[in-house]
């Protein structure tokens, strides 16, 4: 997930010649993303992200009293 977050948050996105989008990004160790992403790829990443966020919220909610606004 960290690699996807870095790619989505920090890449420069350019239209790919054959369609889709080419993220231009190099990680802290020089790794590069060589592929392209189309709209369906981005929708799949979004769906996974939303599922993960909802799951985390359910876990947090089930382990406490539901008040997440303070560290008390």
For each residue, the residues with C-beta under 8 A, 3 or more apart:
1: 4 5 52
2: 5 6
3: 6 7 27
4: 1 7 8 45
5: 1 2 8 9
6: 2 3 9 10 11 25 27
7: 3 4 10 11 23 25 33
8: 4 5 11 23 45
9: 5 6
10: 6 7 25
11: 6 7 8 23 24 25 33
12: 23 24 25
13: 21 22 23 24
14: 21 22 23 24
15: 20 21 22
16: 19 20 21 22 36
17:
18: 36
19: 16 36 38
20: 15 16 36 37 38 39 41
21: 13 14 15 16 36 37 38 42
22: 13 14 15 16 36 37
23: 7 8 11 12 13 14 33 37
24: 11 12 13 14
25: 6 7 10 11 12 32 33
26: 30 31 32
27: 3 6 30 31 32
28:
29:
30: 26 27
31: 26 27
32: 25 26 27
33: 7 11 23 25
34:
35:
36: 16 18 19 20 21 22
37: 20 21 22 23 41 42
38: 19 20 21 41 42
39: 20 42 43
40: 43 44
41: 20 37 38 44 45
42: 21 37 38 39 45 46
43: 39 40 46 47
44: 40 41 47 48
45: 4 8 41 42 48 49
46: 42 43 49 50
47: 43 44 50 51
48: 44 45 51 52
49: 45 46 52 53
50: 46 47 53 54
51: 47 48 54 55
52: 1 48 49 55 56
53: 49 50 56 57
54: 50 51 57 58
55: 51 52 58 59
56: 52 53 59 60
57: 53 54 60 61
58: 54 55 61 62
59: 55 56 62 63
60: 56 57 63 64 68
61: 57 58 64 66
62: 58 59
63: 59 60
64: 60 61 67 68
65:
66: 61
67: 64 70
68: 60 64
69:
70: 67
71:
72:
